[in-house]
Amino acid sequence: MTSRLSRYSCAFICAFFCCIASAGGRAQSPPQLQPEDSTLSVLMSRLDTYIAAIEAESTPTKNTESDFLISACDDSAIRQKVALRLYEKYMASPVMGDEAVAIHIFDTWFADGSIRMPSDAEYFKARLSAELNRNSLIGMKAPVLDLRNPDGSDHRIPDTGGKRFKVLYFYDTDCPVCSNQTTALGTVLKDFETVLYAIYTGTDREEWLRYAGERLNYGIDVVNLWDPDRTSGFETLYGVIRTPAIFLVDAEGTIIGRRIDPSSLGQLLMELSRNEDMEYGSDEAMALFRQVFDPIRDGMGCEGVSRIATHICDVALENRDTTLFRQMTGDLLYFIAEQEGENFKCGTPEFVDRFILDRSDIWKSPDDTLKVISLARFLRETALLSPIGTKLPKVKVSAVEITAGKEGAPGMRNVTADLSRQKSTIVIFHLEDCGTCREKISVLTEALVSKEGLYVGKAGKMKKILLIEMNGLWEKEPETATLLSDNIDLTGIPMVIATDHNGRIARKYL
């Protein structure tokens, strides 16, 4: 997994393993496992959450993650359900390009019968879908088609070089949706340097020529083509089993947009025209922001992140340089995603709202959704869980309680604790095999039993430490673990929270 993924996937992966174990492990009778079983429902819910969390990751990363999760299942019934859930989610995903992940899952796990589809009909449907889509996926070279011009001469597409973008538009003259998209394409493409290959999928030459002359005469570069003898194989090479179908190809002949409507095509072209190679979170950008934040990290407060973002905004937008604004703000978002300190976490919601979610005039392309908006929403939602001044959820949980014993030695005992009633307490959500967790627990325990005691800012002096090991909790009490993860940000482990003398959260992300 990438370093960015590992930041919020560790807790899920451990939870995933424990849910698998509690759902059956190496059970001898997997057919007895029913979809409505509560543990399996928890597993599917967490799987959906994880899929959403890695939405912005690349196709190779999603492929690797999917293979890892499926292979982790020893129980054949659970393995089938996990594989099917992943396949169905990615095949139906609104994210352009995710069908490639679904095809990878089919080829790797279903094609040879390693995992069975629920029925033969569903297997053949999945195989047909894979065959119709596998030749024209995002990032692949666009399949070559030998078509004909109106005068009967041959024309091979797509060509390389020439204009920066090529649009392949498969349509039929009696297709109502095509009629609307034909009109919209003329409006969208007039603002961009493109060539439109308008490919008629029917066989009525006279109707085709009439339609092309009346409806596709935009005053831009349009090449009207058809395949009356059906020799090009466009149906299988581009998966055109119905019209309309629009593909966007770059100057090198690589597919960069597939099965998009004119509106999405316009947004994608606008983004690509501004900066075709916009990427975020480079090593150079991360190093730059470390230099910016390291001197002020301890005292910057919750407003520190937005203060830096405001400066970026003022400098970039004053010069009307939206590309600079997007690059710097996107890099800042990726930097924040790597940080664990409370000053970064508490400042995340304001930063995300002001500079990303409220700026739909700037962040509006499919690429923005993939790389920026989805991550921004995820970070905002998790940062807002269990806000300062509220109590921890009213739930009883198995834990280890540490108090100051005699002669400076820590006293430890197993307890069942109601989190909402923990006063002047350091609550640590940890994993047994997490080295960072052990280090933090050791440091805090030493402070707790010292003569000076453990003081945490406005929370005052701590009376005890409560350790909650999430690995074991997912295994023994999955419903409780789910409740905690729904109400507390456990994407980064360890999660350290301090309550005051009234039992309210005074500090978190310590």
N, C-alpha and C positions, 0 to 999 in steps of 0.2 A: 504493500500500500504506500501511497505517497505520504510525505510528511504532513501535508495539509489534511489528508484523510485521517491519519492516525490521531489527530487532535480530538476528533469527536467520534471515532469509531471504536476505540478501545472498550468502552463500557458496553456498547451494543454487542460486540463480538463475544465478550464474556457472557453477557446475558443470553445470547443466541445459543451458545454451547449448553448453558444450564437449562434453558427451556427445552432443548432437544433431549437432554438427559431426563428431565422430569416428565417429558411427554412420552417417553417409552424407552429411550436409549437403545439397547440391543434386545428389545422385547422379542419374545419368540412368536408372538401372534399379532403382527402388525395390522392385519385386516380388522381387528377389534377396535382400532383407533378411529374415532369418528370426528368429522370436521367440527362438530359442535362442542367437542371436549374443551373445557375452559383453558387448559394449558396450551392446546393447539391454537385456540383463538388468540391468546396472548402472543404466541410466537408469530402468527400471521400479522398481527397488529404492529409488532416491533419490526417485522420485516418490511412492511409498508412504510413505516417511519424512516427506516434506514435507506430505502430506495429513494425517498424524497430528499433525504439529507445529502445524498451523493449525486443529485440530479445534474449539477453543473460539471461533474467530472467527465473525463474523456471516455470514448467508447472502449479503448483497451483497458482502462481502469475498471469500468463497469463489468467487462468480461471477466477480468481477474477476480473481482469481488464476488460475482455470481458463481463462478466455479468453486471458489473457496467455501462459500456458504452451502452449496449443494453437496460438495464432497465431505463437509463436516458432519453430515447426517448418516449415522450408522443404520438407523431404522429405515427400511425400504419405503414404508408408507409415508413417513415424514419427508424423506428425500423426494418422493414423487410430488408431494404437496408443495414443498419449497420450490422445486424446479418449475412446476406449473405456475405458481404464483409469480415467480420472476419472469417466466416466458410471457404470461398474459399481460403483466404490467408493462413490460418493455414493448410488446407488440402493439398495445393500445395507447402507448405514451404520446402525449401531445408534443413532446420534445422532438424536434426534427433530428433524425439520425438514430433514435433509440431502437428502431426496428433491426438495426445491425446487431444489437445485443441479443435480441430475441432469436435471430437467425443463428448466432453463435451458440446459444443455449440449445437450440434444436439440434444443430449439427453435432455438438459435443455430447449431449446426454440422451436425446430422443431418437436420433436418426438410426443408430445401430441397435436400438432396443435396450440400452443400458437402463433407461427408465422408460416405462410405458405411458403412452397417452391414455386417458380414460376410455377411449374407444377407437376402433379402426377409422371411423369417419373423421374424428378429430385429428388423428395422426396424418391422414392423407390431406386434410385441409391445411395442417401446419407445414407439411412437405411442399404442397403447391405454393403456399405463401412464401416459403423460403426460396423456392426456385424462381418465382416471379420477381423477387426483390433483390436477390443476392448479386446481380450483375450491375446494379445501378445505385449502390449505396454511397452515402456521403464520403468523400475522400478518394473514391475510386476514379479511374480514368473512364470517361463517358464512352460507352460502347459505340463503335462505329456503325453507321447506317448508310447503305447505298440506296438512295431514293431517286426520284425523277422530278425534274422541273416541268412547268406547264408545257414547254415545247417538246417534251419527251426525252431530253438529254439527261445524262446521269449526273447526280450530285451527291458527293460523300460528305457526311457531317458526323461529329463537329470537326471543323478545321482547327488547327492550332495557330497561334499568333493572331495577327489582326486585332480586332477590337477586344477590349479587356474582358467583356462578359458576353456570353452567348445564352440565349433563352430558347429552350426547346419546348414548343407548345403543341401537344397532341390534342386534336379536337375533331368533332364531327359537326356537320352542318345542321343536323336535326336534333342536336343536344341542347336543351334549354339552359343548362348551367353554362355550357360553352358560350352561348350567345351573350350572357352577362359578362363572362370573363374576357371574351374578345373585346367588348367595349372598354372594360376596365384596363386591359393591357395597354391600349393606346394611350390612355391618360398617364399610366405609371411610367412607361418606357420613354416617353418624350423627354424626360429630364435626365436620362442616363445614356452613356455611350455603350450601346449594345447592338447586337444583331439578333433579330427574332427569326428563328426557324419555325414557321407555322406549318405543321405536318398534319395533313388531312388523312383521317383513318378510314374514310369511306371509299366507294368505288364509282360514284356518279361524277364523271369528269365535268360535265356542263354545270352541275350544281356547285361543284367545287370552285370552278373559275368564276362563277357569278358571285359566290360568297366572298372569295378572296378579293375580287375587285371592289365590292361594296363595303365589306366589313373590315378588311385588313389593310386598307389603303390609308395608313396612318401618317404618311409623310416622313417615316423613319425607315431604317434599313430592315426590310422584311423579305425573307426568302420563302416563297410558297413551294411546298414539296408534297409528294404523295407516294404511295406504294401500291399501285393497283393490283399487282400480281402477288402481293404478300411474300416477297422474297427476302426482305431485309431482316425479318425476325424481330421487329420493334416490340411486338406484344410481349415476348419473353425477355428480351434484352432490357427493356425498360419497365416491364410489368404493367403494360397498358392493357388492362382488361376492361376498363371503362374510361370514358372521357368526361371532363378535361383532365390533363396531366401536364404539369409545368415543372421543368427542370432548369436549374441555373448552372452554367459551366464557365469556368474561368479561361483565361487566355492559353493556359497549358493543357486544356482539355480535361480538367478535374471537376467532378461534380461537387458543387458547394451548396446546392439547394435542391431538394427533391419534393415533389408532391406538395407544392405550396400554391396558395391562391395569389391573385395579383396584389392584394394589400400587403401580404407578408413578403412578396417578392420586392415590392417597393421599399419596405423597411430594411430588408436585407441588402439591397443595392445601395441604399443611403448609407448604411453602416460601413459596408465594404468600400464605398467611394471615399468616406472620410478617412478610414484607416483600415486597410485590408488585413493587417497583421497585428491587431490589438491583442496583446496578452498581458496578464497581470501576475504579480507576485514573483518577479524575477529576483535572482540573488542580489543584483545591484540595487533594486528598489527596496528590498528588505534591509540591506545594509544602510541605505540612506535614512530610512525611518528609524532605525536603531540609533543612528547618530543624532537624530532630531529629538527622540524621546528619552534616551538614557539620562541626560542631565536633569530632566524634569520629572522623571518617572515617579518618584516617591511622593512628590508634593503637588502634582498637576491637578488632582481632584477629578471629579466626573466630567468637568467641562473641558478638560485638556484636549481630548480627541477632536471635539467640534471646533476648538480654537485653531488647531492646525488646519482642519478642513476648511474653515472660513478663510484663512490666509490663501490656501490653494485656490479656492473659489474666486476670491477677489482678484488675484493676479491673473488667473486664466481667463475668466469671463470678462474682465475689464478690457482685455484685448480680443474678446470674442473668439477665443481659442477653445472651443468645446472639446477638441481632441486632447489637449493638454489636461483639461479638467477631468475628463473621463479616465485618462491614463493615471494621473496622480491619485484621484479619488478611489479608483479601482485598486490600485496598489496599496493604498492606505487600508481599505477594507480587508484585503488579504493579510496585511500585517497584523491588524487587530485580531483576525481569526486565529493567529498563532500565539497571542498573548494570554496570560493567565491571571494577571494582576487585577484587583478589584477596581482600580481607577479606569482601566480599559473597559471592563465589563459594564460598569455603571454608566459609562459614557456612550456605549454602543447604541442604545435605542435612539437618542437624540441625533447622533451622527447619521444613522441609517435613515431616519425620517427626513431630516433636513436636506441631505445631500444626495440621496438615492431615491427613496420611495416617493418623495414630494417633487422630484424633478423628472416627471414623465416626458417633459419636453426634450430631455437629453438622453435618458436611458429608455430607449423605445424599440430597439431592434431585437430579433430573436437571439443574436449573439449576446446582447446585454442580459437577457433573461437567463441564458445558460450560465454565463460567467459571473454575473454580478448580483442581479436582483434576487435570485433564489437563495444565494448564500447570505445576502443582506437580511432577508426575511427570517432565515433560520437563526442567525446570530441574534436578531432583535427578539424573537420569540423566546429563546432560551434565556437571554439576559433578564427578561421581565418576569421569569418564574420566581416565586417566593420573594417578593420585594422587601427591601428594608422597612422595618416597622411592623411587619406582619408576623404571625406565628407560623412555625412549621406545621405541616399538615397533621391533623388529629388522627394518628395511626400508631398502633403498637407494633414494635419491631424488636427482633432479637439483636442484642448488642453486647459489647464489652464496655464496662464502666471503669474508668481510671480515676482514682482520687489520691490525694496526698496521704500516704501511710505514715507509719512511725519511722523516725530517724531518717527522713528524707527519701524513703523508698516508696515507690508507687504501689497503691493498693488496687488490685484488679479483680473484677467479678463479672460473671455473666448475668445479664438482666433482660427483662422485657420492658422496654421503655416506651412511654407515650411521648412522641416527639413534641407535641404541642405544649407539654408541661415542663420542658427542659429549661431551667433558669440558670443564668450565669454558667453556661456550658459551651464547650467547644465540641461541635458535632462534626465528625470526620467520616465521609463516605469514601471507602477505599477498596482496593483489591488485594488479595493475599499475596500475589506474586508481583506486586508493583513496587519497584525499588524506591521511586520518589515518595510513594505513600509511607514506606517504612521510615524514610529519613524525616519526613514532616512529623510523623507520630512521635519519633524519638526526641526531636527538638522540643516539641510542645510538652511532652511528658516531663522532660528535664526541667523546663520552666515551671510547670505546675507544682512540682514537688520541691522546688528550690525555696530558700528562705524568703526571697522577694516575692515569690508567687508569680502567677501568669496574669498579666494585665493586657487587655485588648481595647485600647482607645476608650471611646465613650461607653463601651459595654462593661468596663470596669474589671474587677478581679474575677477570674474564672474559678469556679468551685470544682469542676470535674471535666473530664473528656469522655465523650461517648463515641465508640468506634462501631461503624456499621459496615460489615464486609459484604459487598454487593454480589460477589460471585456465589457465596453460600445462600444469600437471600433469594436470588433468582432460582436457585435449585430447590430450596425448601418452601419458599413463600412467594411464588411468582406473582400472585395478585397484589401482594404488598409491594413488591419491587416495582411493578407496573405503576401503582399509585404514586410511589415516590418519584419515579422518573417522569411522570406526567406533571408533577408539581414542583420539582426541584431540578435545576440544571445539572445533570450528571454526565454531560457530554465530555467533560474534562475530569479525570480522576487523578489525584484525590480532590474532592470538593470539601472545603473547610468552611464551616459556618459558626459564628459566635452569637449566642443569645444574651440579652441583658438580664437584669434581676427580675424583670416582669415576664420573661420568657419570650420576648419579641426579638426578631432578627436584627442585630445591630451591625454586624459585618458579615460579608461573605466573599468567597474567592480569596481567602487569606493565603 
